[in-house]
Amino acid sequence: MLDFVCSMQCTDGWIMSSRKKFGEILLEAGVLDQKTLDQALAVQRGTRIRIGKILEEMRVISEREIAAVLARQFGFRTVRSLIDRHFSRELLEMVPYEVAQKYQLFPVRLKARELFVAMVNPLDMEALDTISFQTGKRITPCVTTPSEIQQAIERHYGYKGPVSAEKVSSRTRLLLVEPADALRNEMSSTLSRLYEVAEARDAQEALQISRHLKPKILLVSTMLSKGTASDLLNHLRKELSLNYLPAIALSTSGSIQEEVGCLESCFSDYLTVPVHPQRLLARVSH
């Protein structure tokens, strides 16, 4: 679960901090109860998806309400409608595109030596320290939503034309089912550059995750210990009421017989793993 560094502030800056999990913050704010939080954590287990995103999917809380809770609990300002505002090139160059994407933040104002930054997690000390070091400025975080941040990044960092809220949806959700930890971690790290990745070790875990998160793309190992890859794919299509779910079979053997069998059954593609990161991203995107 996402950790926040909860701090007490004085006129000289941040002087006291302790780690607090985001779910605990929502519990203290009275937004949800322990049972609901436990359900969300069960869904999150084995994935890299934010607990807030899962709670949104469960229709417990909206991303705007999450931002409001953080602002209220810790006294931060909130910002919105970043896509409609003008930001100078000089301001944007203070925070490189890669940093904005990595930490989900956006520079909104420079006042003397104080840089105001909109953030999804305004208590992310690693992000705050990184920007402060790179800019030499004192950073004042503000709270906004993931959608606001992504819209602002795509609109103002060199993309042409306005981006509507409808077009800037969350990244495509992908489910990676691989029992081998090393392979799964390596592929997940690559895929998370472009996709929202959920991970499962076996068919049972994959089914549980899919019921809540409804993936749009499936990558599944042919070496599952519980049930075959094709059985899992057929079950997921039925479970999600989909006539077609793009799916790639992952194999460590790379045998011609297995490849033909997968492609003739229900898979749209077949990959031998380990696989080069560029090849993996290219095959998934098609």
C-alpha positions as a Markdown table, in Angstrom:
| # | Residue | x | y | z |
|---|---|---|---|---|
| 1 | Met | 0.0 | 0.0 | 0.0 |
| 2 | Leu | 1.2 | 3.5 | -0.8 |
| 3 | Asp | 3.1 | 5.2 | 2.0 |
| 4 | Phe | 2.9 | 8.9 | 2.7 |
| 5 | Val | 5.3 | 10.8 | 4.8 |
| 6 | Cys | 3.1 | 12.7 | 7.2 |
| 7 | Ser | 4.9 | 15.8 | 8.5 |
| 8 | Met | 4.3 | 18.7 | 10.9 |
| 9 | Gln | 5.3 | 22.1 | 9.6 |
| 10 | Cys | 6.8 | 25.1 | 11.2 |
| 11 | Thr | 8.0 | 28.4 | 9.7 |
| 12 | Asp | 11.5 | 26.9 | 9.1 |
| 13 | Gly | 10.2 | 24.0 | 7.0 |
| 14 | Trp | 9.5 | 20.3 | 7.6 |
| 15 | Ile | 10.7 | 19.3 | 11.1 |
| 16 | Met | 9.0 | 16.1 | 12.0 |
| 17 | Ser | 7.9 | 13.1 | 9.9 |
| 18 | Ser | 6.6 | 9.6 | 10.3 |
| 19 | Arg | 5.5 | 7.1 | 7.6 |
| 20 | Lys | 1.7 | 6.6 | 7.3 |
| 21 | Lys | -0.1 | 4.4 | 4.8 |
| 22 | Phe | -2.6 | 6.0 | 2.6 |
| 23 | Gly | -5.4 | 3.7 | 3.7 |
| 24 | Glu | -4.8 | 4.8 | 7.3 |
| 25 | Ile | -5.2 | 8.4 | 6.2 |
| 26 | Leu | -8.6 | 7.6 | 4.6 |
| 27 | Leu | -9.6 | 5.7 | 7.7 |
| 28 | Glu | -8.8 | 8.6 | 10.0 |
| 29 | Ala | -10.8 | 10.9 | 7.6 |
| 30 | Gly | -13.8 | 8.7 | 7.9 |
| 31 | Val | -14.0 | 8.0 | 4.2 |
| 32 | Leu | -14.1 | 4.2 | 4.5 |
| 33 | Asp | -14.1 | 1.5 | 7.1 |
| 34 | Gln | -11.5 | -1.2 | 7.9 |
| 35 | Lys | -13.5 | -3.9 | 6.1 |
| 36 | Thr | -13.6 | -2.0 | 2.8 |
| 37 | Leu | -9.9 | -1.1 | 3.1 |
| 38 | Asp | -9.0 | -4.8 | 3.7 |
| 39 | Gln | -11.0 | -5.7 | 0.6 |
| 40 | Ala | -9.1 | -3.2 | -1.5 |
| 41 | Leu | -5.7 | -4.4 | -0.1 |
| 42 | Ala | -6.6 | -7.9 | -1.1 |
| 43 | Val | -7.2 | -6.8 | -4.6 |
| 44 | Gln | -4.0 | -4.7 | -4.7 |
| 45 | Arg | -1.8 | -7.6 | -3.5 |
| 46 | Gly | 0.5 | -8.7 | -6.3 |
| 47 | Thr | -0.2 | -5.6 | -8.4 |
| 48 | Arg | 1.5 | -2.2 | -8.8 |
| 49 | Ile | -1.8 | -0.3 | -8.9 |
| 50 | Arg | -2.3 | 2.5 | -6.4 |
| 51 | Ile | -4.7 | 1.7 | -3.6 |
| 52 | Gly | -6.6 | 4.9 | -4.4 |
| 53 | Lys | -7.2 | 3.7 | -7.9 |
| 54 | Ile | -8.6 | 0.4 | -6.6 |
| 55 | Leu | -10.9 | 2.2 | -4.3 |
| 56 | Glu | -12.1 | 4.3 | -7.2 |
| 57 | Glu | -12.8 | 1.1 | -9.2 |
| 58 | Met | -14.8 | -0.2 | -6.2 |
| 59 | Arg | -16.7 | 3.1 | -6.3 |
| 60 | Val | -15.8 | 3.9 | -2.7 |
| 61 | Ile | -14.2 | 7.2 | -3.4 |
| 62 | Ser | -13.4 | 9.4 | -6.4 |
| 63 | Glu | -9.9 | 10.8 | -7.3 |
| 64 | Arg | -11.2 | 14.3 | -6.6 |
| 65 | Glu | -12.4 | 13.2 | -3.1 |
| 66 | Ile | -8.9 | 11.6 | -2.5 |
| 67 | Ala | -7.3 | 14.9 | -3.3 |
| 68 | Ala | -9.7 | 16.8 | -1.0 |
| 69 | Val | -9.0 | 14.4 | 1.9 |
| 70 | Leu | -5.2 | 15.0 | 1.5 |
| 71 | Ala | -5.7 | 18.7 | 1.4 |
| 72 | Arg | -8.0 | 18.8 | 4.4 |
| 73 | Gln | -5.9 | 16.4 | 6.5 |
| 74 | Phe | -2.6 | 18.2 | 5.9 |
| 75 | Gly | -3.5 | 21.7 | 5.0 |
| 76 | Phe | -2.4 | 21.7 | 1.4 |
| 77 | Arg | -3.8 | 23.9 | -1.4 |
| 78 | Thr | -5.7 | 22.1 | -4.2 |
| 79 | Val | -5.3 | 23.0 | -7.9 |
| 80 | Arg | -7.4 | 22.1 | -10.9 |
| 81 | Ser | -8.0 | 22.9 | -14.6 |
| 82 | Leu | -4.3 | 22.8 | -15.3 |
| 83 | Ile | -5.0 | 21.9 | -18.9 |
| 84 | Asp | -6.7 | 25.3 | -19.5 |
| 85 | Arg | -3.9 | 27.4 | -18.1 |
| 86 | His | -0.8 | 28.8 | -19.7 |
| 87 | Phe | 2.6 | 27.9 | -18.3 |
| 88 | Ser | 5.9 | 29.5 | -19.6 |
| 89 | Arg | 8.5 | 27.3 | -21.2 |
| 90 | Glu | 11.0 | 28.5 | -18.6 |
| 91 | Leu | 8.7 | 27.1 | -15.8 |
| 92 | Leu | 8.3 | 23.8 | -17.5 |
| 93 | Glu | 12.0 | 23.4 | -18.2 |
| 94 | Met | 12.6 | 23.5 | -14.4 |
| 95 | Val | 11.0 | 20.1 | -14.1 |
| 96 | Pro | 11.9 | 17.8 | -17.0 |
| 97 | Tyr | 9.2 | 15.7 | -18.6 |
| 98 | Glu | 10.7 | 12.5 | -17.3 |
| 99 | Val | 10.6 | 13.7 | -13.7 |
| 100 | Ala | 7.0 | 14.9 | -14.1 |
| 101 | Gln | 5.9 | 11.5 | -15.4 |
| 102 | Lys | 7.9 | 9.5 | -12.8 |
| 103 | Tyr | 6.6 | 11.4 | -9.8 |
| 104 | Gln | 3.2 | 12.4 | -11.2 |
| 105 | Leu | 3.6 | 16.1 | -10.7 |
| 106 | Phe | 3.5 | 19.4 | -12.5 |
| 107 | Pro | 5.1 | 22.9 | -11.9 |
| 108 | Val | 2.5 | 25.5 | -11.6 |
| 109 | Arg | 4.1 | 28.7 | -10.3 |
| 110 | Leu | 7.5 | 30.2 | -9.4 |
| 111 | Lys | 7.5 | 33.0 | -6.8 |
| 112 | Ala | 11.1 | 34.3 | -6.0 |
| 113 | Arg | 12.8 | 31.1 | -4.7 |
| 114 | Glu | 9.6 | 29.2 | -4.1 |
| 115 | Leu | 8.4 | 26.7 | -6.7 |
| 116 | Phe | 4.7 | 25.6 | -6.4 |
| 117 | Val | 4.2 | 22.0 | -7.7 |
| 118 | Ala | 0.9 | 20.2 | -8.2 |
| 119 | Met | 1.3 | 16.5 | -7.1 |
| 120 | Val | -0.8 | 13.4 | -6.8 |
| 121 | Asn | 1.2 | 12.6 | -3.6 |
| 122 | Pro | 2.2 | 15.9 | -2.0 |
| 123 | Leu | 4.0 | 14.1 | 0.8 |
| 124 | Asp | 6.4 | 12.2 | -1.5 |
| 125 | Met | 9.7 | 13.2 | 0.1 |
| 126 | Glu | 11.8 | 11.6 | -2.7 |
| 127 | Ala | 10.0 | 13.7 | -5.3 |
| 128 | Leu | 10.3 | 16.9 | -3.3 |
| 129 | Asp | 14.0 | 16.3 | -2.5 |
| 130 | Thr | 14.7 | 15.6 | -6.2 |
| 131 | Ile | 13.0 | 18.7 | -7.5 |
| 132 | Ser | 14.5 | 20.9 | -4.8 |
| 133 | Phe | 18.0 | 19.6 | -5.6 |
| 134 | Gln | 17.6 | 20.0 | -9.3 |
| 135 | Thr | 16.0 | 23.5 | -9.2 |
| 136 | Gly | 17.7 | 25.0 | -6.1 |
| 137 | Lys | 14.2 | 26.2 | -5.1 |
| 138 | Arg | 12.1 | 25.7 | -2.0 |
| 139 | Ile | 9.2 | 23.4 | -3.1 |
| 140 | Thr | 5.6 | 24.0 | -2.0 |
| 141 | Pro | 3.4 | 21.1 | -2.9 |
| 142 | Cys | -0.2 | 21.4 | -3.9 |
| 143 | Val | -2.8 | 18.6 | -4.3 |
| 144 | Thr | -4.5 | 17.5 | -7.5 |
| 145 | Thr | -5.7 | 14.3 | -9.1 |
| 146 | Pro | -3.9 | 11.8 | -11.4 |
| 147 | Ser | -6.1 | 12.8 | -14.3 |
| 148 | Glu | -5.3 | 16.5 | -13.8 |
| 149 | Ile | -1.6 | 15.7 | -13.8 |
| 150 | Gln | -1.6 | 13.5 | -16.9 |
| 151 | Gln | -3.7 | 16.0 | -18.8 |
| 152 | Ala | -1.3 | 18.8 | -17.9 |
| 153 | Ile | 1.8 | 16.8 | -18.8 |
| 154 | Glu | 0.4 | 15.7 | -22.2 |
| 155 | Arg | -0.9 | 19.2 | -23.0 |
| 156 | His | 2.0 | 21.4 | -21.9 |
| 157 | Tyr | 5.1 | 19.3 | -22.5 |
| 158 | Gly | 5.2 | 19.6 | -26.3 |
| 159 | Tyr | 2.1 | 17.7 | -27.4 |
| 160 | Lys | 0.1 | 19.5 | -30.1 |
| 161 | Gly | -3.5 | 20.6 | -29.5 |
| 162 | Pro | -5.8 | 20.6 | -26.5 |
| 163 | Val | -6.4 | 17.3 | -24.7 |
| 164 | Ser | -9.9 | 16.6 | -23.5 |
| 165 | Ala | -10.5 | 14.8 | -20.2 |
| 166 | Glu | -12.2 | 12.0 | -22.2 |
| 167 | Lys | -9.1 | 11.5 | -24.3 |
| 168 | Val | -6.7 | 11.5 | -21.4 |
| 169 | Ser | -8.0 | 8.4 | -19.7 |
| 170 | Ser | -5.8 | 6.2 | -17.5 |
| 171 | Arg | -3.2 | 4.0 | -19.1 |
| 172 | Thr | -4.4 | 0.7 | -20.6 |
| 173 | Arg | -4.6 | -1.9 | -17.9 |
| 174 | Leu | -2.7 | -5.1 | -18.6 |
| 175 | Leu | -2.6 | -8.4 | -16.6 |
| 176 | Leu | 0.7 | -10.3 | -16.5 |
| 177 | Val | 0.4 | -13.9 | -15.3 |
| 178 | Glu | 3.8 | -15.4 | -14.7 |
| 179 | Pro | 4.8 | -17.9 | -11.9 |
| 180 | Ala | 8.5 | -17.1 | -12.1 |
| 181 | Asp | 9.2 | -14.1 | -9.9 |
| 182 | Ala | 12.4 | -13.0 | -11.8 |
| 183 | Leu | 10.7 | -13.1 | -15.2 |
| 184 | Arg | 7.5 | -11.4 | -13.9 |
| 185 | Asn | 9.4 | -8.6 | -12.3 |
| 186 | Glu | 11.6 | -8.0 | -15.3 |
| 187 | Met | 8.6 | -7.8 | -17.7 |
| 188 | Ser | 6.5 | -5.8 | -15.3 |
| 189 | Ser | 9.2 | -3.2 | -15.0 |
| 190 | Thr | 9.3 | -2.8 | -18.8 |
| 191 | Leu | 5.6 | -2.8 | -19.4 |
| 192 | Ser | 4.9 | -0.3 | -16.6 |
| 193 | Arg | 6.6 | 2.4 | -18.8 |
| 194 | Leu | 3.5 | 2.4 | -21.0 |
| 195 | Tyr | 0.8 | 0.4 | -19.2 |
| 196 | Glu | -0.9 | 0.0 | -15.9 |
| 197 | Val | 0.3 | -3.4 | -14.9 |
| 198 | Ala | -1.4 | -5.9 | -12.6 |
| 199 | Glu | 0.5 | -9.1 | -11.7 |
| 200 | Ala | -0.6 | -12.6 | -10.9 |
| 201 | Arg | 1.4 | -15.8 | -10.1 |
| 202 | Asp | -1.3 | -18.3 | -11.1 |
| 203 | Ala | -4.7 | -18.7 | -12.6 |
| 204 | Gln | -6.6 | -18.4 | -9.4 |
| 205 | Glu | -4.9 | -15.1 | -8.5 |
| 206 | Ala | -5.4 | -13.9 | -12.1 |
| 207 | Leu | -9.2 | -14.5 | -11.9 |
| 208 | Gln | -9.5 | -12.7 | -8.6 |
| 209 | Ile | -7.7 | -9.7 | -9.8 |
| 210 | Ser | -9.6 | -9.6 | -13.1 |
| 211 | Arg | -13.0 | -9.5 | -11.5 |
| 212 | His | -12.1 | -6.2 | -9.9 |
| 213 | Leu | -9.7 | -4.6 | -12.4 |
| 214 | Lys | -10.9 | -5.8 | -15.8 |
| 215 | Pro | -7.7 | -5.9 | -17.8 |
| 216 | Lys | -7.7 | -4.9 | -21.5 |
| 217 | Ile | -4.7 | -7.1 | -22.4 |
| 218 | Leu | -3.5 | -10.4 | -21.1 |
| 219 | Leu | 0.0 | -11.9 | -21.0 |
| 220 | Val | 0.0 | -15.4 | -19.6 |
| 221 | Ser | 2.7 | -18.0 | -19.1 |
| 222 | Thr | 2.3 | -21.4 | -20.7 |
| 223 | Met | 3.8 | -22.9 | -17.5 |
| 224 | Leu | 1.0 | -22.2 | -15.1 |
| 225 | Ser | 0.9 | -24.7 | -12.3 |
| 226 | Lys | -2.9 | -24.5 | -11.9 |
| 227 | Gly | -4.8 | -24.8 | -15.1 |
| 228 | Thr | -3.6 | -24.2 | -18.7 |
| 229 | Ala | -3.0 | -20.8 | -20.2 |
| 230 | Ser | -5.8 | -21.3 | -22.8 |
| 231 | Asp | -8.3 | -22.4 | -20.0 |
| 232 | Leu | -7.5 | -19.2 | -18.1 |
| 233 | Leu | -8.0 | -17.1 | -21.2 |
| 234 | Asn | -11.3 | -18.7 | -22.1 |
| 235 | His | -12.5 | -18.3 | -18.4 |
| 236 | Leu | -11.5 | -14.6 | -18.4 |
| 237 | Arg | -13.3 | -13.9 | -21.6 |
| 238 | Lys | -16.4 | -15.5 | -20.2 |
| 239 | Glu | -16.0 | -13.8 | -16.8 |
| 240 | Leu | -15.5 | -10.3 | -18.3 |
| 241 | Ser | -18.2 | -10.9 | -21.0 |
| 242 | Leu | -15.7 | -10.3 | -23.8 |
| 243 | Asn | -15.8 | -12.0 | -27.2 |
| 244 | Tyr | -12.2 | -11.1 | -27.6 |
| 245 | Leu | -9.4 | -10.3 | -25.1 |
| 246 | Pro | -6.0 | -9.6 | -26.7 |
| 247 | Ala | -3.7 | -12.2 | -25.2 |
| 248 | Ile | 0.0 | -13.1 | -25.6 |
| 249 | Ala | 1.3 | -16.5 | -24.6 |
| 250 | Leu | 4.7 | -16.5 | -22.8 |
| 251 | Ser | 6.9 | -19.5 | -23.2 |
| 252 | Thr | 10.3 | -20.4 | -21.9 |
| 253 | Ser | 10.6 | -23.4 | -24.4 |
| 254 | Gly | 9.8 | -21.6 | -27.7 |
| 255 | Ser | 8.9 | -24.9 | -29.3 |
| 256 | Ile | 7.2 | -24.8 | -32.7 |
| 257 | Gln | 4.5 | -27.2 | -31.6 |
| 258 | Glu | 3.6 | -25.1 | -28.6 |
| 259 | Glu | 3.6 | -21.9 | -30.6 |
| 260 | Val | 1.3 | -23.4 | -33.3 |
| 261 | Gly | -1.0 | -24.8 | -30.6 |
| 262 | Cys | -1.3 | -21.4 | -28.9 |
| 263 | Leu | -1.9 | -19.5 | -32.1 |
| 264 | Glu | -4.5 | -22.0 | -33.4 |
| 265 | Ser | -6.4 | -22.0 | -30.1 |
| 266 | Cys | -7.2 | -18.6 | -28.7 |
| 267 | Phe | -4.0 | -16.5 | -28.4 |
| 268 | Ser | -3.3 | -13.5 | -30.6 |
| 269 | Asp | 0.5 | -13.8 | -30.3 |
| 270 | Tyr | 3.3 | -15.9 | -28.8 |
| 271 | Leu | 6.6 | -14.8 | -27.2 |
| 272 | Thr | 9.6 | -16.7 | -26.0 |
| 273 | Val | 10.9 | -15.3 | -22.7 |
| 274 | Pro | 13.1 | -13.8 | -21.5 |
| 275 | Val | 12.5 | -11.2 | -24.2 |
| 276 | His | 14.2 | -7.9 | -25.1 |
| 277 | Pro | 12.3 | -4.9 | -23.6 |
| 278 | Gln | 11.8 | -3.2 | -27.0 |
| 279 | Arg | 10.4 | -6.4 | -28.6 |
| 280 | Leu | 8.1 | -6.9 | -25.7 |
| 281 | Leu | 6.6 | -3.4 | -25.9 |
| 282 | Ala | 6.3 | -3.6 | -29.7 |
| 283 | Arg | 4.5 | -6.9 | -29.6 |
| 284 | Val | 2.1 | -5.8 | -26.8 |
| 285 | Ser | 1.3 | -2.5 | -28.6 |
| 286 | His | 0.2 | -4.5 | -31.7 |
